[in-house]
Structure formats: structure tokens, C-alpha cells
């Protein structure tokens, strides 16, 4: 059970960090010229949707019985890894 609690805490901390990143991205998008702003805003919206889907998977894993938990955790971890890569790629492209 400790692994599940540790995983939940780590996941929540990462989600909080990404939410702060989205706020920062949105603020930067407002400062850009129109063409760049549109593209930037589209990328942010795509990542927000992915983040929302990942949060759903997290909630499913969190609520799952122990027998189902490992499978749900694997799904949420995969979504987490994909989101982390997209965030990293986004910041590389922006910087």
C-alpha cells in the first residue's frame, strides 16, 4: 500500500508543477505576436487536453482496488511519460 500512496503523492506533485508551467506558458503566449501566439496557444491547448486525460487515468488508478491498481498505474504512468516528453519538447522548441 505504501507504494500506492508514494506514487499518488509523486503524481500530484508533478501535476501541480505542470499546472504552474501551463500558467507560465499562457502568460508568455499573451506576449507573443499574433501568428506565434496562435501556434503557441494551440500547443498549450493540446497539452492541456492530454493533461486532463492523464488526470482521469490517475483518478481511475487511485480509486482502483489493489488487484486492479497495478494495471491502472501502468496506464497512468504511460500517460505521465508521454506528457513529460511533450512538456520537455515544448520548452526546447520555445527556448
PDB file as gemmi writes it, atoms N, CA and C in Angstrom:
CRYST1    1.000    1.000    1.000  90.00  90.00  90.00 P 1                      
ATOM      1  N   UNK A   1       0.825  -1.198   0.000  1.00  0.00           N  
ATOM      2  CA  UNK A   1       0.000   0.000   0.000  1.00  0.00           C  
ATOM      3  C   UNK A   1       0.864   1.255   0.000  1.00  0.00           C  
ATOM      4  N   UNK A   2       2.038   1.175   0.625  1.00  0.00           N  
ATOM      5  CA  UNK A   2       2.915   2.335   0.663  1.00  0.00           C  
ATOM      6  C   UNK A   2       3.320   2.805  -0.718  1.00  0.00           C  
ATOM      7  N   UNK A   3       3.550   1.845  -1.622  1.00  0.00           N  
ATOM      8  CA  UNK A   3       3.911   2.212  -2.992  1.00  0.00           C  
ATOM      9  C   UNK A   3       2.813   3.039  -3.641  1.00  0.00           C  
ATOM     10  N   UNK A   4       1.570   2.666  -3.395  1.00  0.00           N  
ATOM     11  CA  UNK A   4       0.444   3.384  -3.989  1.00  0.00           C  
ATOM     12  C   UNK A   4       0.376   4.807  -3.446  1.00  0.00           C  
ATOM     13  N   UNK A   5       0.553   4.955  -2.159  1.00  0.00           N  
ATOM     14  CA  UNK A   5       0.498   6.281  -1.531  1.00  0.00           C  
ATOM     15  C   UNK A   5       1.656   7.149  -2.025  1.00  0.00           C  
ATOM     16  N   UNK A   6       2.847   6.568  -2.101  1.00  0.00           N  
ATOM     17  CA  UNK A   6       4.008   7.311  -2.603  1.00  0.00           C  
ATOM     18  C   UNK A   6       3.795   7.740  -4.050  1.00  0.00           C  
ATOM     19  N   UNK A   7       3.270   6.826  -4.860  1.00  0.00           N  
ATOM     20  CA  UNK A   7       3.014   7.123  -6.267  1.00  0.00           C  
ATOM     21  C   UNK A   7       1.997   8.246  -6.400  1.00  0.00           C  
ATOM     22  N   UNK A   8       0.928   8.193  -5.603  1.00  0.00           N  
ATOM     23  CA  UNK A   8      -0.092   9.242  -5.652  1.00  0.00           C  
ATOM     24  C   UNK A   8       0.504  10.602  -5.301  1.00  0.00           C  
ATOM     25  N   UNK A   9       1.322  10.649  -4.268  1.00  0.00           N  
ATOM     26  CA  UNK A   9       1.937  11.914  -3.855  1.00  0.00           C  
ATOM     27  C   UNK A   9       2.859  12.451  -4.949  1.00  0.00           C  
ATOM     28  N   UNK A  10       3.645  11.567  -5.548  1.00  0.00           N  
ATOM     29  CA  UNK A  10       4.551  11.982  -6.621  1.00  0.00           C  
ATOM     30  C   UNK A  10       3.753  12.487  -7.821  1.00  0.00           C  
ATOM     31  N   UNK A  11       2.690  11.797  -8.161  1.00  0.00           N  
ATOM     32  CA  UNK A  11       1.862  12.180  -9.298  1.00  0.00           C  
ATOM     33  C   UNK A  11       1.227  13.543  -9.058  1.00  0.00           C  
ATOM     34  N   UNK A  12       0.683  13.748  -7.870  1.00  0.00           N  
ATOM     35  CA  UNK A  12       0.046  15.031  -7.554  1.00  0.00           C  
ATOM     36  C   UNK A  12       1.059  16.172  -7.606  1.00  0.00           C  
ATOM     37  N   UNK A  13       2.257  15.937  -7.108  1.00  0.00           N  
ATOM     38  CA  UNK A  13       3.294  16.976  -7.140  1.00  0.00           C  
ATOM     39  C   UNK A  13       3.652  17.333  -8.582  1.00  0.00           C  
ATOM     40  N   UNK A  14       3.765  16.326  -9.445  1.00  0.00           N  
ATOM     41  CA  UNK A  14       4.078  16.591 -10.848  1.00  0.00           C  
ATOM     42  C   UNK A  14       2.944  17.350 -11.519  1.00  0.00           C  
ATOM     43  N   UNK A  15       1.706  16.997 -11.227  1.00  0.00           N  
ATOM     44  CA  UNK A  15       0.560  17.698 -11.811  1.00  0.00           C  
ATOM     45  C   UNK A  15       0.561  19.165 -11.393  1.00  0.00           C  
ATOM     46  N   UNK A  16       0.870  19.430 -10.138  1.00  0.00           N  
ATOM     47  CA  UNK A  16       0.940  20.820  -9.668  1.00  0.00           C  
ATOM     48  C   UNK A  16       2.020  21.594 -10.425  1.00  0.00           C  
ATOM     49  N   UNK A  17       3.162  20.941 -10.648  1.00  0.00           N  
ATOM     50  CA  UNK A  17       4.244  21.596 -11.388  1.00  0.00           C  
ATOM     51  C   UNK A  17       3.808  21.895 -12.823  1.00  0.00           C  
ATOM     52  N   UNK A  18       3.158  20.925 -13.460  1.00  0.00           N  
ATOM     53  CA  UNK A  18       2.712  21.146 -14.837  1.00  0.00           C  
ATOM     54  C   UNK A  18       1.638  22.222 -14.915  1.00  0.00           C  
ATOM     55  N   UNK A  19       0.770  22.284 -13.930  1.00  0.00           N  
ATOM     56  CA  UNK A  19      -0.251  23.339 -13.923  1.00  0.00           C  
ATOM     57  C   UNK A  19       0.416  24.712 -13.856  1.00  0.00           C  
ATOM     58  N   UNK A  20       1.448  24.830 -13.048  1.00  0.00           N  
ATOM     59  CA  UNK A  20       2.193  26.092 -12.973  1.00  0.00           C  
ATOM     60  C   UNK A  20       2.865  26.389 -14.315  1.00  0.00           C  
ATOM     61  N   UNK A  21       3.394  25.354 -14.970  1.00  0.00           N  
ATOM     62  CA  UNK A  21       4.005  25.543 -16.290  1.00  0.00           C  
ATOM     63  C   UNK A  21       2.987  26.033 -17.306  1.00  0.00           C  
ATOM     64  N   UNK A  22       1.772  25.487 -17.262  1.00  0.00           N  
ATOM     65  CA  UNK A  22       0.735  25.933 -18.190  1.00  0.00           C  
ATOM     66  C   UNK A  22       0.395  27.398 -17.951  1.00  0.00           C  
ATOM     67  N   UNK A  23       0.350  27.804 -16.709  1.00  0.00           N  
ATOM     68  CA  UNK A  23       0.097  29.216 -16.408  1.00  0.00           C  
ATOM     69  C   UNK A  23       1.203  30.092 -16.993  1.00  0.00           C  
ATOM     70  N   UNK A  24       2.441  29.645 -16.845  1.00  0.00           N  
ATOM     71  CA  UNK A  24       3.579  30.391 -17.389  1.00  0.00           C  
ATOM     72  C   UNK A  24       3.516  30.439 -18.918  1.00  0.00           C  
ATOM     73  N   UNK A  25       3.186  29.305 -19.537  1.00  0.00           N  
ATOM     74  CA  UNK A  25       3.072  29.263 -20.999  1.00  0.00           C  
ATOM     75  C   UNK A  25       1.990  30.214 -21.495  1.00  0.00           C  
ATOM     76  N   UNK A  26       0.861  30.214 -20.813  1.00  0.00           N  
ATOM     77  CA  UNK A  26      -0.252  31.072 -21.208  1.00  0.00           C  
ATOM     78  C   UNK A  26       0.146  32.537 -21.118  1.00  0.00           C  
ATOM     79  N   UNK A  27       0.856  32.900 -20.069  1.00  0.00           N  
ATOM     80  CA  UNK A  27       1.315  34.280 -19.913  1.00  0.00           C  
ATOM     81  C   UNK A  27       2.280  34.656 -21.042  1.00  0.00           C  
ATOM     82  N   UNK A  28       3.184  33.745 -21.393  1.00  0.00           N  
ATOM     83  CA  UNK A  28       4.132  34.019 -22.479  1.00  0.00           C  
ATOM     84  C   UNK A  28       3.408  34.126 -23.816  1.00  0.00           C  
ATOM     85  N   UNK A  29       2.384  33.314 -24.008  1.00  0.00           N  
ATOM     86  CA  UNK A  29       1.623  33.352 -25.264  1.00  0.00           C  
ATOM     87  C   UNK A  29       0.976  34.712 -25.461  1.00  0.00           C  
ATOM     88  N   UNK A  30       0.525  35.311 -24.389  1.00  0.00           N  
ATOM     89  CA  UNK A  30      -0.114  36.628 -24.478  1.00  0.00           C  
ATOM     90  C   UNK A  30       0.860  37.706 -24.942  1.00  0.00           C  
ATOM     91  N   UNK A  31       2.147  37.492 -24.707  1.00  0.00           N  
ATOM     92  CA  UNK A  31       3.163  38.480 -25.057  1.00  0.00           C  
ATOM     93  C   UNK A  31       3.666  38.331 -26.497  1.00  0.00           C  
ATOM     94  N   UNK A  32       3.313  37.251 -27.158  1.00  0.00           N  
ATOM     95  CA  UNK A  32       3.828  36.967 -28.495  1.00  0.00           C  
ATOM     96  C   UNK A  32       3.046  37.702 -29.572  1.00  0.00           C  
ATOM     97  N   UNK A  33       3.649  37.755 -30.750  1.00  0.00           N  
ATOM     98  CA  UNK A  33       2.959  38.316 -31.908  1.00  0.00           C  
ATOM     99  C   UNK A  33       1.839  37.360 -32.310  1.00  0.00           C  
ATOM    100  N   UNK A  34       0.875  37.854 -33.056  1.00  0.00           N  
ATOM    101  CA  UNK A  34      -0.348  37.112 -33.368  1.00  0.00           C  
ATOM    102  C   UNK A  34      -0.092  35.719 -33.941  1.00  0.00           C  
ATOM    103  N   UNK A  35       0.750  35.600 -34.958  1.00  0.00           N  
ATOM    104  CA  UNK A  35       0.974  34.300 -35.597  1.00  0.00           C  
ATOM    105  C   UNK A  35       1.589  33.301 -34.623  1.00  0.00           C  
ATOM    106  N   UNK A  36       2.623  33.716 -33.938  1.00  0.00           N  
ATOM    107  CA  UNK A  36       3.264  32.849 -32.957  1.00  0.00           C  
ATOM    108  C   UNK A  36       2.343  32.537 -31.798  1.00  0.00           C  
ATOM    109  N   UNK A  37       1.537  33.507 -31.443  1.00  0.00           N  
ATOM    110  CA  UNK A  37       0.618  33.337 -30.325  1.00  0.00           C  
ATOM    111  C   UNK A  37      -0.403  32.240 -30.619  1.00  0.00           C  
ATOM    112  N   UNK A  38      -0.931  32.221 -31.841  1.00  0.00           N  
ATOM    113  CA  UNK A  38      -1.917  31.197 -32.210  1.00  0.00           C  
ATOM    114  C   UNK A  38      -1.320  29.800 -32.124  1.00  0.00           C  
ATOM    115  N   UNK A  39      -0.152  29.623 -32.692  1.00  0.00           N  
ATOM    116  CA  UNK A  39       0.505  28.314 -32.677  1.00  0.00           C  
ATOM    117  C   UNK A  39       0.813  27.888 -31.248  1.00  0.00           C  
ATOM    118  N   UNK A  40       1.329  28.798 -30.484  1.00  0.00           N  
ATOM    119  CA  UNK A  40       1.663  28.543 -29.087  1.00  0.00           C  
ATOM    120  C   UNK A  40       0.408  28.151 -28.316  1.00  0.00           C  
ATOM    121  N   UNK A  41      -0.672  28.897 -28.515  1.00  0.00           N  
ATOM    122  CA  UNK A  41      -1.930  28.625 -27.815  1.00  0.00           C  
ATOM    123  C   UNK A  41      -2.494  27.261 -28.203  1.00  0.00           C  
ATOM    124  N   UNK A  42      -2.364  26.882 -29.468  1.00  0.00           N  
ATOM    125  CA  UNK A  42      -2.830  25.568 -29.914  1.00  0.00           C  
ATOM    126  C   UNK A  42      -2.044  24.456 -29.233  1.00  0.00           C  
ATOM    127  N   UNK A  43      -0.738  24.622 -29.144  1.00  0.00           N  
ATOM    128  CA  UNK A  43       0.096  23.615 -28.485  1.00  0.00           C  
ATOM    129  C   UNK A  43      -0.268  23.500 -27.009  1.00  0.00           C  
ATOM    130  N   UNK A  44      -0.484  24.631 -26.370  1.00  0.00           N  
ATOM    131  CA  UNK A  44      -0.861  24.620 -24.956  1.00  0.00           C  
ATOM    132  C   UNK A  44      -2.182  23.882 -24.785  1.00  0.00           C  
ATOM    133  N   UNK A  45      -3.153  24.172 -25.630  1.00  0.00           N  
ATOM    134  CA  UNK A  45      -4.465  23.531 -25.519  1.00  0.00           C  
ATOM    135  C   UNK A  45      -4.361  22.021 -25.733  1.00  0.00           C  
ATOM    136  N   UNK A  46      -3.552  21.605 -26.684  1.00  0.00           N  
ATOM    137  CA  UNK A  46      -3.351  20.175 -26.922  1.00  0.00           C  
ATOM    138  C   UNK A  46      -2.765  19.508 -25.683  1.00  0.00           C  
ATOM    139  N   UNK A  47      -1.767  20.148 -25.086  1.00  0.00           N  
ATOM    140  CA  UNK A  47      -1.153  19.574 -23.889  1.00  0.00           C  
ATOM    141  C   UNK A  47      -2.104  19.605 -22.699  1.00  0.00           C  
ATOM    142  N   UNK A  48      -2.922  20.634 -22.591  1.00  0.00           N  
ATOM    143  CA  UNK A  48      -3.907  20.677 -21.507  1.00  0.00           C  
ATOM    144  C   UNK A  48      -4.887  19.514 -21.622  1.00  0.00           C  
ATOM    145  N   UNK A  49      -5.320  19.225 -22.837  1.00  0.00           N  
ATOM    146  CA  UNK A  49      -6.236  18.099 -23.043  1.00  0.00           C  
ATOM    147  C   UNK A  49      -5.566  16.794 -22.646  1.00  0.00           C  
ATOM    148  N   UNK A  50      -4.303  16.647 -23.018  1.00  0.00           N  
ATOM    149  CA  UNK A  50      -3.574  15.436 -22.651  1.00  0.00           C  
ATOM    150  C   UNK A  50      -3.416  15.360 -21.131  1.00  0.00           C  
ATOM    151  N   UNK A  51      -3.132  16.491 -20.509  1.00  0.00           N  
ATOM    152  CA  UNK A  51      -3.014  16.516 -19.054  1.00  0.00           C  
ATOM    153  C   UNK A  51      -4.333  16.122 -18.404  1.00  0.00           C  
ATOM    154  N   UNK A  52      -5.443  16.629 -18.920  1.00  0.00           N  
ATOM    155  CA  UNK A  52      -6.751  16.287 -18.367  1.00  0.00           C  
ATOM    156  C   UNK A  52      -7.026  14.793 -18.483  1.00  0.00           C  
ATOM    157  N   UNK A  53      -6.656  14.213 -19.616  1.00  0.00           N  
ATOM    158  CA  UNK A  53      -6.836  12.769 -19.810  1.00  0.00           C  
ATOM    159  C   UNK A  53      -5.959  11.993 -18.830  1.00  0.00           C  
ATOM    160  N   UNK A  54      -4.746  12.484 -18.629  1.00  0.00           N  
ATOM    161  CA  UNK A  54      -3.849  11.838 -17.687  1.00  0.00           C  
ATOM    162  C   UNK A  54      -4.407  11.908 -16.270  1.00  0.00           C  
ATOM    163  N   UNK A  55      -5.001  13.033 -15.902  1.00  0.00           N  
ATOM    164  CA  UNK A  55      -5.605  13.159 -14.581  1.00  0.00           C  
ATOM    165  C   UNK A  55      -6.742  12.160 -14.399  1.00  0.00           C  
ATOM    166  N   UNK A  56      -7.506  11.922 -15.451  1.00  0.00           N  
ATOM    167  CA  UNK A  56      -8.578  10.925 -15.377  1.00  0.00           C  
ATOM    168  C   UNK A  56      -7.998   9.542 -15.100  1.00  0.00           C  
ATOM    169  N   UNK A  57      -6.913   9.210 -15.797  1.00  0.00           N  
ATOM    170  CA  UNK A  57      -6.275   7.910 -15.590  1.00  0.00           C  
ATOM    171  C   UNK A  57      -5.723   7.804 -14.176  1.00  0.00           C  
ATOM    172  N   UNK A  58      -5.182   8.898 -13.684  1.00  0.00           N  
ATOM    173  CA  UNK A  58      -4.687   8.917 -12.311  1.00  0.00           C  
ATOM    174  C   UNK A  58      -5.820   8.643 -11.331  1.00  0.00           C  
ATOM    175  N   UNK A  59      -6.947   9.308 -11.517  1.00  0.00           N  
ATOM    176  CA  UNK A  59      -8.089   9.112 -10.621  1.00  0.00           C  
ATOM    177  C   UNK A  59      -8.602   7.679 -10.687  1.00  0.00           C  
ATOM    178  N   UNK A  60      -8.623   7.102 -11.883  1.00  0.00           N  
ATOM    179  CA  UNK A  60      -9.036   5.708 -12.021  1.00  0.00           C  
ATOM    180  C   UNK A  60      -8.089   4.800 -11.246  1.00  0.00           C  
ATOM    181  N   UNK A  61      -6.790   5.041 -11.377  1.00  0.00           N  
ATOM    182  CA  UNK A  61      -5.804   4.224 -10.673  1.00  0.00           C  
ATOM    183  C   UNK A  61      -5.917   4.425  -9.170  1.00  0.00           C  
ATOM    184  N   UNK A  62      -6.143   5.655  -8.751  1.00  0.00           N  
ATOM    185  CA  UNK A  62      -6.238   5.957  -7.325  1.00  0.00           C  
ATOM    186  C   UNK A  62      -7.426   5.251  -6.693  1.00  0.00           C  
ATOM    187  N   UNK A  63      -8.521   5.164  -7.423  1.00  0.00           N  
ATOM    188  CA  UNK A  63      -9.742   4.569  -6.890  1.00  0.00           C  
ATOM    189  C   UNK A  63      -9.807   3.051  -7.069  1.00  0.00           C  
ATOM    190  N   UNK A  64      -8.922   2.509  -7.853  1.00  0.00           N  
ATOM    191  CA  UNK A  64      -8.956   1.080  -8.163  1.00  0.00           C  
ATOM    192  C   UNK A  64      -8.632   0.236  -6.932  1.00  0.00           C  
ATOM    193  N   UNK A  65      -9.210  -0.916  -6.901  1.00  0.00           N  
ATOM    194  CA  UNK A  65      -8.872  -1.891  -5.867  1.00  0.00           C  
ATOM    195  C   UNK A  65      -7.437  -2.353  -6.111  1.00  0.00           C  
ATOM    196  N   UNK A  66      -6.820  -2.888  -5.096  1.00  0.00           N  
ATOM    197  CA  UNK A  66      -5.418  -3.285  -5.215  1.00  0.00           C  
ATOM    198  C   UNK A  66      -5.192  -4.244  -6.387  1.00  0.00           C  
ATOM    199  N   UNK A  67      -6.125  -5.149  -6.642  1.00  0.00           N  
ATOM    200  CA  UNK A  67      -5.962  -6.102  -7.744  1.00  0.00           C  
ATOM    201  C   UNK A  67      -5.909  -5.387  -9.088  1.00  0.00           C  
ATOM    202  N   UNK A  68      -6.617  -4.306  -9.221  1.00  0.00           N  
ATOM    203  CA  UNK A  68      -6.653  -3.550 -10.471  1.00  0.00           C  
ATOM    204  C   UNK A  68      -5.601  -2.446 -10.498  1.00  0.00           C  
ATOM    205  N   UNK A  69      -5.084  -2.108  -9.342  1.00  0.00           N  
ATOM    206  CA  UNK A  69      -4.232  -0.937  -9.219  1.00  0.00           C  
ATOM    207  C   UNK A  69      -3.004  -0.999 -10.118  1.00  0.00           C  
ATOM    208  N   UNK A  70      -2.330  -2.130 -10.161  1.00  0.00           N  
ATOM    209  CA  UNK A  70      -1.096  -2.225 -10.952  1.00  0.00           C  
ATOM    210  C   UNK A  70      -1.367  -1.925 -12.424  1.00  0.00           C  
ATOM    211  N   UNK A  71      -2.450  -2.459 -12.954  1.00  0.00           N  
ATOM    212  CA  UNK A  71      -2.786  -2.208 -14.358  1.00  0.00           C  
ATOM    213  C   UNK A  71      -3.119  -0.734 -14.580  1.00  0.00           C  
ATOM    214  N   UNK A  72      -3.916  -0.161 -13.692  1.00  0.00           N  
ATOM    215  CA  UNK A  72      -4.294   1.242 -13.821  1.00  0.00           C  
ATOM    216  C   UNK A  72      -3.073   2.143 -13.666  1.00  0.00           C  
ATOM    217  N   UNK A  73      -2.187   1.783 -12.744  1.00  0.00           N  
ATOM    218  CA  UNK A  73      -0.962   2.553 -12.528  1.00  0.00           C  
ATOM    219  C   UNK A  73      -0.115   2.550 -13.799  1.00  0.00           C  
ATOM    220  N   UNK A  74      -0.001   1.389 -14.438  1.00  0.00           N  
ATOM    221  CA  UNK A  74       0.779   1.306 -15.675  1.00  0.00           C  
ATOM    222  C   UNK A  74       0.217   2.244 -16.742  1.00  0.00           C  
ATOM    223  N   UNK A  75      -1.090   2.294 -16.872  1.00  0.00           N  
ATOM    224  CA  UNK A  75      -1.720   3.192 -17.852  1.00  0.00           C  
ATOM    225  C   UNK A  75      -1.437   4.658 -17.517  1.00  0.00           C  
ATOM    226  N   UNK A  76      -1.594   4.989 -16.246  1.00  0.00           N  
ATOM    227  CA  UNK A  76      -1.348   6.369 -15.825  1.00  0.00           C  
ATOM    228  C   UNK A  76       0.127   6.733 -15.992  1.00  0.00           C  
ATOM    229  N   UNK A  77       1.020   5.798 -15.663  1.00  0.00           N  
ATOM    230  CA  UNK A  77       2.454   6.052 -15.830  1.00  0.00           C  
ATOM    231  C   UNK A  77       2.804   6.288 -17.297  1.00  0.00           C  
ATOM    232  N   UNK A  78       2.191   5.541 -18.195  1.00  0.00           N  
ATOM    233  CA  UNK A  78       2.446   5.732 -19.627  1.00  0.00           C  
ATOM    234  C   UNK A  78       2.000   7.130 -20.056  1.00  0.00           C  
ATOM    235  N   UNK A  79       0.815   7.529 -19.610  1.00  0.00           N  
ATOM    236  CA  UNK A  79       0.318   8.870 -19.935  1.00  0.00           C  
ATOM    237  C   UNK A  79       1.242   9.933 -19.340  1.00  0.00           C  
ATOM    238  N   UNK A  80       1.727   9.691 -18.134  1.00  0.00           N  
ATOM    239  CA  UNK A  80       2.646  10.601 -17.460  1.00  0.00           C  
ATOM    240  C   UNK A  80       3.917  10.765 -18.297  1.00  0.00           C  
ATOM    241  N   UNK A  81       4.500   9.642 -18.723  1.00  0.00           N  
ATOM    242  CA  UNK A  81       5.730   9.698 -19.511  1.00  0.00           C  
ATOM    243  C   UNK A  81       5.525  10.463 -20.817  1.00  0.00           C  
ATOM    244  N   UNK A  82       4.389  10.234 -21.470  1.00  0.00           N  
ATOM    245  CA  UNK A  82       4.090  10.948 -22.712  1.00  0.00           C  
ATOM    246  C   UNK A  82       3.969  12.450 -22.460  1.00  0.00           C  
ATOM    247  N   UNK A  83       3.308  12.805 -21.380  1.00  0.00           N  
ATOM    248  CA  UNK A  83       3.132  14.219 -21.056  1.00  0.00           C  
ATOM    249  C   UNK A  83       4.476  14.860 -20.718  1.00  0.00           C  
ATOM    250  N   UNK A  84       5.289  14.166 -19.955  1.00  0.00           N  
ATOM    251  CA  UNK A  84       6.604  14.696 -19.590  1.00  0.00           C  
ATOM    252  C   UNK A  84       7.440  14.954 -20.843  1.00  0.00           C  
ATOM    253  N   UNK A  85       7.387  14.037 -21.804  1.00  0.00           N  
ATOM    254  CA  UNK A  85       8.143  14.215 -23.045  1.00  0.00           C  
ATOM    255  C   UNK A  85       7.608  15.404 -23.838  1.00  0.00           C  
ATOM    256  N   UNK A  86       6.294  15.549 -23.913  1.00  0.00           N  
ATOM    257  CA  UNK A  86       5.708  16.682 -24.641  1.00  0.00           C  
ATOM    258  C   UNK A  86       6.087  18.011 -23.992  1.00  0.00           C  
ATOM    259  N   UNK A  87       6.072  18.051 -22.667  1.00  0.00           N  
ATOM    260  CA  UNK A  87       6.452  19.281 -21.971  1.00  0.00           C  
ATOM    261  C   UNK A  87       7.911  19.609 -22.265  1.00  0.00           C  
ATOM    262  N   UNK A  88       8.758  18.600 -22.197  1.00  0.00           N  
ATOM    263  CA  UNK A  88      10.180  18.809 -22.466  1.00  0.00           C  
ATOM    264  C   UNK A  88      10.389  19.287 -23.904  1.00  0.00           C  
ATOM    265  N   UNK A  89       9.742  18.640 -24.859  1.00  0.00           N  
ATOM    266  CA  UNK A  89       9.867  19.040 -26.262  1.00  0.00           C  
ATOM    267  C   UNK A  89       9.346  20.460 -26.481  1.00  0.00           C  
ATOM    268  N   UNK A  90       8.246  20.783 -25.833  1.00  0.00           N  
ATOM    269  CA  UNK A  90       7.657  22.111 -25.979  1.00  0.00           C  
ATOM    270  C   UNK A  90       8.628  23.182 -25.511  1.00  0.00           C  
ATOM    271  N   UNK A  91       9.202  22.995 -24.327  1.00  0.00           N  
ATOM    272  CA  UNK A  91      10.111  24.001 -23.789  1.00  0.00           C  
ATOM    273  C   UNK A  91      11.381  24.114 -24.621  1.00  0.00           C  
ATOM    274  N   UNK A  92      11.851  22.996 -25.185  1.00  0.00           N  
ATOM    275  CA  UNK A  92      13.023  23.059 -26.074  1.00  0.00           C  
ATOM    276  C   UNK A  92      12.705  23.897 -27.307  1.00  0.00           C  
ATOM    277  N   UNK A  93      11.525  23.684 -27.876  1.00  0.00           N  
ATOM    278  CA  UNK A  93      11.120  24.424 -29.059  1.00  0.00           C  
ATOM    279  C   UNK A  93      10.861  25.887 -28.781  1.00  0.00           C  
ATOM    280  N   UNK A  94      10.461  26.188 -27.577  1.00  0.00           N  
ATOM    281  CA  UNK A  94      10.151  27.563 -27.206  1.00  0.00           C  
ATOM    282  C   UNK A  94      11.412  28.349 -26.899  1.00  0.00           C  
ATOM    283  N   UNK A  95      12.354  27.683 -26.244  1.00  0.00           N  
ATOM    284  CA  UNK A  95      13.559  28.355 -25.778  1.00  0.00           C  
ATOM    285  C   UNK A  95      14.482  28.659 -26.871  1.00  0.00           C  
TER     286      UNK A  95                                                      
END                                                                             
